[in-house]
Structures are given as C-alpha cells and as structure tokens.
Amino acid sequence: MGTDAIYGICSVSYLVLARHGKVPAYDGDPEKVQGWRNDPGDHMAGTYLTKIGTDKQLAQLDPKHIITSDLHRALVSALTILRRVRADGEDATVEPSDKLRPWKMGEFEGHVRDRVEAQIVYYLSHPDAKIIDGESFDTFKQRWLPMFARLNHVASMIDRPLIAITHSWNVKLADAWIKAGSPTDMTYDRALMEAPAELEPGEWAIYSTDPKTGKVTRSTKHGVSSKTSSTPGKPSSPAANSTSPMIAAS
C-alpha cells in the first residue's frame, strides 16, 4: 500500500515533525547535552540536511509554512528547507517560536550525556523539580504539549503540510502523549521518555488527526537513516491561497 493511501495525504493535511540537522555536539563520541545552548557549530545543521537530502525530501512535500524552534540549530535547518522550497519554484514562510524549544537542562548543558544521564532520569521521575539554571520537566511539558496540539489542529485545517522543526525531547514527549491516548490533562507515557530518541537528526515523522475522533496518530519515521523510509508526494491540489498561518502568535 502506498504512503498516500496510508495517510490520506490527498484529502487530509498533516503535520511533519522533524529533528534539526546534526551539529558538532552530536557528531562523534562523546555526545553532549545541548538544551538551550547556541553553539558556533550550529550552522552545520543546515549543511547536514543538504548532505543527507532531508531538505529536498521535505521541500517535495510542498509546504506553505515552516514553524521552528528559535534555537540556531533548528532555525538554520528551517531556513535550509525554505531555500530548497524556493529553489524548486515554490514559496513558503518560516516562523521561529520559543514554544518549540526543548527541555532547558541548565547545569547539565555542555556536559557529556552519559555522565549526567542518571541525574536527568531523576528529574524525569520528579517532574516538578527544577534543574539548577534550567527548568522542571513539567514546565517544559506545559510549554510544548499545548503547542503540539495546536500544530496538529492548524495542520488539520489547511490543505498543505505544516512542517515543524524541533528537538529530540519534543518528539519524544509528543509520542509519549500520543501513546497515553492524547489526554487533555497532558498525561504521557513515562517509560517512553526514558527511552533513547527514535528520530535521529534530520529524520521526521507524519502526524495526522482523525476528523471524527480528534485523535492524533503518527507514521513510522522517515529519513536517510531509516530503513523503512519513504517520502510522501505532494498533495494533489494545492490551495491557491498563499496566506500562511502565524501559529505561535495566535
């Protein structure tokens, strides 16, 4: 069965949630905790997306709007996709938003991940506890999950895919919330939060909303490092209206 048939892309719009491109802090061993850091090497995120072809794949979806975390590695990734969209003769807009930022890890940022993993798990188990110079997991959850729900709502009302560029913690929490049944009280599957991130830098997944139940579902992952990867085609009838939603400010 083709991807269009699985996700109903020709008749129902969808949200693409993608991780930003790989940056030097993720490259090689050891990997460091990034959090809200902006590093000098973050411009390499865009170069990485071009290298593995993610910019081309996402541009082929014919997005009209790209919303992105305002941290440099995500914003550079979004602008790389935008340039590819425009190189293909189409147009789109980019909207940065701090609501797509990951969990602020404070004192752990810049440290080797393996050395602080136990402390991070502690804060996951005590979600109301605030990391020094950072934030509690509950604060992150209350910022991100309502935004994720809004992104899906906006995507369900337009007939072009909406692309969101974000971070591994955001993708994991979105999936953990869906696994728990997308409850209004923002309950999530805690075990999934402690598992390794499924999406690697530059990979992405499709989220769609059932118009009858309002439930959000997710596709398998897409991208160069996914053996099950496939790229959906453009919607069959793009809208003539070029107005792009301003999501974060709404």
QUIRA-V137470 format. One record per backbone hydrogen bond with DSSP energy under -0.5 kcal/mol. CO is the residue of the C=O (numbers start at 1). NH is the residue of the N-H. E is the energy in kcal/mol with one decimal. If there is no record, write none. Layout:
co;nh;e
CO;NH;E
CO;NH;E
//
This chain:
co;nh;e
2;6;-1.8
3;7;-2.4
4;8;-1.6
4;9;-0.8
8;11;-1.4
8;12;-2.8
14;162;-2.1
15;17;-0.6
15;207;-3.2
16;18;-0.6
16;164;-3.1
17;205;-1.9
18;166;-3.0
19;202;-0.8
20;202;-1.0
23;26;-2.5
23;27;-0.7
24;27;-0.8
25;32;-1.6
26;28;-0.6
31;113;-2.8
33;110;-3.2
34;37;-2.2
37;39;-0.5
39;42;-1.9
40;43;-0.7
41;44;-1.9
42;45;-1.9
43;46;-0.8
43;47;-0.9
44;48;-2.3
45;49;-1.8
46;50;-2.0
47;51;-2.2
48;52;-2.2
49;53;-0.9
49;54;-1.3
49;55;-1.0
53;57;-2.4
54;58;-2.8
55;59;-1.8
56;60;-1.8
58;61;-1.0
59;62;-1.9
61;161;-0.5
61;235;-0.5
64;93;-1.5
65;163;-1.8
66;95;-2.7
67;165;-2.2
68;97;-2.4
71;74;-1.0
71;75;-2.6
72;76;-2.9
73;21;-0.5
73;77;-0.9
74;78;-2.4
75;79;-2.4
76;80;-1.8
77;81;-1.9
78;82;-2.4
79;83;-2.3
80;84;-1.6
81;85;-2.5
82;86;-2.4
83;87;-2.2
84;88;-1.5
85;90;-2.0
86;89;-1.5
93;66;-2.7
95;68;-2.5
97;70;-0.9
97;100;-1.2
98;101;-1.4
103;105;-0.7
104;135;-1.8
105;108;-2.2
106;109;-1.8
108;111;-2.0
111;33;-2.7
112;115;-1.0
112;116;-0.8
113;116;-1.2
113;117;-0.8
116;120;-2.1
117;121;-2.4
118;122;-1.7
119;123;-1.8
120;124;-1.8
121;125;-2.0
122;126;-1.1
126;129;-2.4
127;138;-2.8
131;134;-2.5
132;107;-2.4
135;131;-0.6
136;140;-1.7
137;141;-2.9
138;142;-2.7
139;143;-1.2
140;143;-0.5
140;144;-2.7
141;145;-2.1
143;147;-0.6
144;148;-2.8
145;149;-2.5
146;150;-2.0
147;151;-2.7
148;152;-2.1
149;153;-2.0
150;154;-3.0
151;155;-2.7
152;156;-1.8
153;157;-0.6
154;157;-1.4
154;158;-0.5
155;158;-0.8
161;64;-0.8
161;65;-0.6
161;163;-0.5
162;16;-3.1
163;67;-2.7
164;18;-2.8
164;166;-0.6
165;69;-2.3
166;20;-1.7
167;171;-2.0
168;172;-2.6
169;173;-2.4
170;174;-2.3
171;175;-2.4
172;176;-2.5
173;177;-2.2
174;178;-2.1
175;179;-2.5
176;180;-1.2
176;189;-1.4
177;182;-2.7
178;181;-1.8
183;186;-1.5
188;190;-0.9
189;193;-1.0
190;194;-1.1
191;195;-0.6
192;195;-0.7
200;203;-2.4
203;19;-2.3
204;222;-3.1
205;17;-2.3
206;219;-2.6
207;15;-3.0
208;217;-2.6
210;214;-2.9
215;210;-2.8
217;208;-2.1
222;204;-2.2
223;226;-1.5
225;227;-0.6
226;229;-1.6
230;232;-0.6
245;247;-0.9
247;250;-0.8
//
